[in-house]
Amino acid sequence: MQRYRADVIVVGAGLAGLVAAVEAADRGRSVLLLDQEGPQSLGGQAFWSLGGLFMVDTPEQRRMKIRDSRELAAQDWYGSAGFDRAEDANPRAVADAYLDFAAGEMRDWLSGLGMRWFPVVGWAERGGALAHGHGNSVPRFHLTWGTGPGVIAPFVARAEALAKSGALTFGFRHRVTELDLKARRVAGQVLVESDAPRGVSTSREAIGAFEAEGQALILTSGGIGGDHDKVRRHWPVERLGAAPKRMVSGVPDYVDGQLQGLAEAAGAGVINGDRMWHYCEGIQNWDPIWPNHGIRILPGPSSLWFDAKGQRMEAPCLPGFDTLATLRRILSTGEDHSWFILTQAIIKKEFALSGSEQNPDFTSGKWGEVIKARILNKAATAPVEAFKEHGADFVVADTLEALVEGMNRLEPQSPLDPARIRAQVEARDREMENPFTKDAQVTAIHGARRYLGDRLVRTAKPHRILDPKAGPLIAVRLNILTRKSLGGLHTDVKARVLDARGEVIEGVYAAGEVAGFGGGGYHGYNALEGTFLGGCLFTGRVAGREV
Ligand SMILES: Cc1cc2nc3c(=O)[nH]c(=O)nc-3n(C[C@H](O)[C@H](O)[C@H](O)COP(=O)(O)OP(=O)(O)OC[C@H]3O[C@@H](n4cnc5c(N)ncnc54)[C@H](O)[C@@H]3O)c2cc1C
């Protein structure tokens, strides 16, 4: 049995855990940072992320002529969150504190740590309905140079330096299986070493046991998106419809929610477990890293989006507008999949794939690579072209009839009628000549192109889908992709964990996704994107400074 004592025990070495550990150790506390994975997975999901951060009224926004403010961001946040439960008091308080941070010291703090952002600010999750409702009124998604690896880099470097000086001890391959919250004691298994590459499933074979006691305990074990049974158990059937039978996994399988279950059994309060954030635009990774690995397409606004029955979906179910409304709309057909129909011209300009490894140019942090991959290149980026060639969900054809035939080969149980698809595509194409238009998506495309950033890198020049010069035609079968848990351990604005009655459990803290990114669900029902990494940075910092 290995025994440890430290001032602070942090369970989970993802972004939230790293930030909390570094902040606590920098304040003179001895820190033990435990993770069930090996050193090669340090940084958790954040490594794989695109590195997009929700920040407000930044120099990057101002340079792009985006006028943002704390007030506008709060209007968007509250319009999206739709907080409507008594237990939303702490989530609201954390949302307010995060908005202060995102409009205040966040950028300077991160920039002081060496982080930089791509100058074109992204416009994620636009909402597409009412001004006071869900969505970002302005672009706010700040893509970090170096993507996810660039976000974790300063904290990894600092943690490694603190480990060298003895202020921080890493406990890799330590899986916590017992929690005593009152005693701030954890215990578990030491797992057999693994040389599996980052993200690949590792063995759960135990070769020993450990226990650790501290004055404070910080839980940063991530969400539940890797365990599809748990996702289905928590699925909000009344809001979204029956849970999908088929889903792809947007997270490695260590995102299993096991520690959250242990914490709940040990007396911690868990709230908003039915609020979650899964994407509609998942594609099966042809070169998977983790089991059932799916990649999310971050689509620009022009792809035509059809449900599984072949009906083009209405606003706000447009690419990049309203994730949960679209999820509900897709599931209302009784099927789990939907379809994009687009052109080569659209895929080239509008398809981004979410993931650091899918954006080697941004991940390299080098301008030359970005220009080569996205501007000089006639094709889409190499990872997008590779999906087009090898991806199980892609069909490429020169005529619409051949395209639909290919789609029907992928989904023979739900065949589409080529004449019905043609009628809808031709009707939409007619709107390209119509300076008025009643097609909400066409209006949205024109709106997007009024923003210089979208015009430059995100929105294809409007064209007819059936224009052979824009071809070939492409169809993509889209799967539901599990990703984020919006609910979790109930915490207060100081990141202290509360029990089931709402009382503070002394010395126990939680940060990041396990705490619903703060408060037990600071997003409410809907997220604005970039708020996941943002929430890990914010709540990890609060917890590390509080202990
Ligand atoms: C492909 C991808 C793209 C993304 N892009 C973005 C983006 O652009 N912007 C954004 O805001 N968000 C993005 N996200 C989401 C964001 O990366 C995650 O929500 C966030 O990193 C979660 O961090 P965390 O520290 O809370 O948890 P995690 O990163 O999941 O870390 C938790 C750690 O706890 C460990 N652990 C769990 N249980 C135990 C146990 N019992 N004992 C010991 N260790 C345990 C795990 O092994 C893991 O290392 C993306 C995510 C992915 C996967």
The ligand as an SDF file (V2000), in Angstrom:
LIG
                    3D

 53 58  0  0  0  0  0  0  0  0999 V2000
  -12.0830   17.1160  -29.4320 C   0  0  0  0  0  0  0  0  0  0  0  0
  -12.4920   18.1290  -28.4030 C   0  0  0  0  0  0  0  0  0  0  0  0
  -12.5690   19.4680  -28.7570 C   0  0  0  0  0  0  0  0  0  0  0  0
  -12.9280   20.4130  -27.8020 C   0  0  0  0  0  0  0  0  0  0  0  0
  -12.8800   21.7530  -28.1390 N   0  0  0  0  0  0  0  0  0  0  0  0
  -13.1760   22.6710  -27.1960 C   0  0  0  0  0  0  0  0  0  0  0  0
  -13.0350   24.0630  -27.4750 C   0  0  0  0  0  0  0  0  0  0  0  0
  -12.5740   24.4650  -28.5500 O   0  0  0  0  0  0  0  0  0  0  0  0
  -13.4150   24.9530  -26.5150 N   0  0  0  0  0  0  0  0  0  0  0  0
  -13.8870   24.5550  -25.2920 C   0  0  0  0  0  0  0  0  0  0  0  0
  -14.2200   25.4080  -24.4680 O   0  0  0  0  0  0  0  0  0  0  0  0
  -13.9730   23.2460  -24.9870 N   0  0  0  0  0  0  0  0  0  0  0  0
  -13.6130   22.2960  -25.8920 C   0  0  0  0  0  0  0  0  0  0  0  0
  -13.6680   20.9740  -25.5590 N   0  0  0  0  0  0  0  0  0  0  0  0
  -14.1120   20.5870  -24.2070 C   0  0  0  0  0  0  0  0  0  0  0  0
  -12.9950   20.6780  -23.1630 C   0  0  0  0  0  0  0  0  0  0  0  0
  -11.7700   20.2690  -23.7280 O   0  0  0  0  0  0  0  0  0  0  0  0
  -13.2970   19.7850  -21.9540 C   0  0  0  0  0  0  0  0  0  0  0  0
  -14.6180   19.9780  -21.5230 O   0  0  0  0  0  0  0  0  0  0  0  0
  -12.3480   20.1090  -20.8050 C   0  0  0  0  0  0  0  0  0  0  0  0
  -11.0110   20.0060  -21.2430 O   0  0  0  0  0  0  0  0  0  0  0  0
  -12.5860   19.1940  -19.6040 C   0  0  0  0  0  0  0  0  0  0  0  0
  -11.5140   19.3520  -18.6950 O   0  0  0  0  0  0  0  0  0  0  0  0
  -11.5490   18.7470  -17.2310 P   0  0  0  0  0  0  0  0  0  0  0  0
  -10.2330   19.0730  -16.6340 O   0  0  0  0  0  0  0  0  0  0  0  0
  -12.7550   19.1590  -16.5010 O   0  0  0  0  0  0  0  0  0  0  0  0
  -11.7060   17.1660  -17.4440 O   0  0  0  0  0  0  0  0  0  0  0  0
  -10.8450   16.1010  -18.2880 P   0  0  0  0  0  0  0  0  0  0  0  0
  -10.0350   16.7200  -19.3240 O   0  0  0  0  0  0  0  0  0  0  0  0
  -11.7970   15.0380  -18.6850 O   0  0  0  0  0  0  0  0  0  0  0  0
   -9.8370   15.5120  -17.2190 O   0  0  0  0  0  0  0  0  0  0  0  0
  -10.2590   14.6750  -16.1730 C   0  0  0  0  0  0  0  0  0  0  0  0
   -9.1210   13.7810  -15.7450 C   0  0  0  0  0  0  0  0  0  0  0  0
   -9.5530   13.0550  -14.5930 O   0  0  0  0  0  0  0  0  0  0  0  0
   -9.0570   11.7450  -14.6590 C   0  0  0  0  0  0  0  0  0  0  0  0
   -9.9110   10.8930  -13.8170 N   0  0  0  0  0  0  0  0  0  0  0  0
  -11.2350   10.6670  -13.9670 C   0  0  0  0  0  0  0  0  0  0  0  0
  -11.6580    9.8160  -12.9940 N   0  0  0  0  0  0  0  0  0  0  0  0
  -10.5850    9.5020  -12.2400 C   0  0  0  0  0  0  0  0  0  0  0  0
  -10.3730    8.6610  -11.0930 C   0  0  0  0  0  0  0  0  0  0  0  0
  -11.3780    7.9680  -10.5430 N   0  0  0  0  0  0  0  0  0  0  0  0
   -9.1270    8.5660  -10.5630 N   0  0  0  0  0  0  0  0  0  0  0  0
   -8.0870    9.2670  -11.1280 C   0  0  0  0  0  0  0  0  0  0  0  0
   -8.2260   10.0480  -12.2150 N   0  0  0  0  0  0  0  0  0  0  0  0
   -9.4570   10.1800  -12.7490 C   0  0  0  0  0  0  0  0  0  0  0  0
   -9.1340   11.4080  -16.1440 C   0  0  0  0  0  0  0  0  0  0  0  0
   -8.2360   10.3440  -16.4570 O   0  0  0  0  0  0  0  0  0  0  0  0
   -8.7530   12.7390  -16.7890 C   0  0  0  0  0  0  0  0  0  0  0  0
   -7.3680   12.8240  -17.0580 O   0  0  0  0  0  0  0  0  0  0  0  0
  -13.2770   20.0020  -26.4860 C   0  0  0  0  0  0  0  0  0  0  0  0
  -13.2120   18.6510  -26.1300 C   0  0  0  0  0  0  0  0  0  0  0  0
  -12.7990   17.7220  -27.0690 C   0  0  0  0  0  0  0  0  0  0  0  0
  -12.6860   16.2690  -26.6480 C   0  0  0  0  0  0  0  0  0  0  0  0
  1  2  1  0
  2  3  1  0
  2 52  2  0
  3  4  2  0
  4  5  1  0
  4 50  1  0
  5  6  2  0
  6  7  1  0
  6 13  1  0
  7  8  2  0
  7  9  1  0
  9 10  1  0
 10 11  2  0
 10 12  1  0
 12 13  2  0
 13 14  1  0
 14 15  1  0
 14 50  1  0
 15 16  1  0
 16 17  1  0
 16 18  1  0
 18 19  1  0
 18 20  1  0
 20 21  1  0
 20 22  1  0
 22 23  1  0
 23 24  1  0
 24 25  2  0
 24 26  1  0
 24 27  1  0
 27 28  1  0
 28 29  2  0
 28 30  1  0
 28 31  1  0
 31 32  1  0
 32 33  1  0
 33 34  1  0
 33 48  1  0
 34 35  1  0
 35 36  1  0
 35 46  1  0
 36 37  1  0
 36 45  1  0
 37 38  2  0
 38 39  1  0
 39 40  1  0
 39 45  2  0
 40 41  1  0
 40 42  2  0
 42 43  1  0
 43 44  2  0
 44 45  1  0
 46 47  1  0
 46 48  1  0
 48 49  1  0
 50 51  2  0
 51 52  1  0
 52 53  1  0
M  END
$$$$
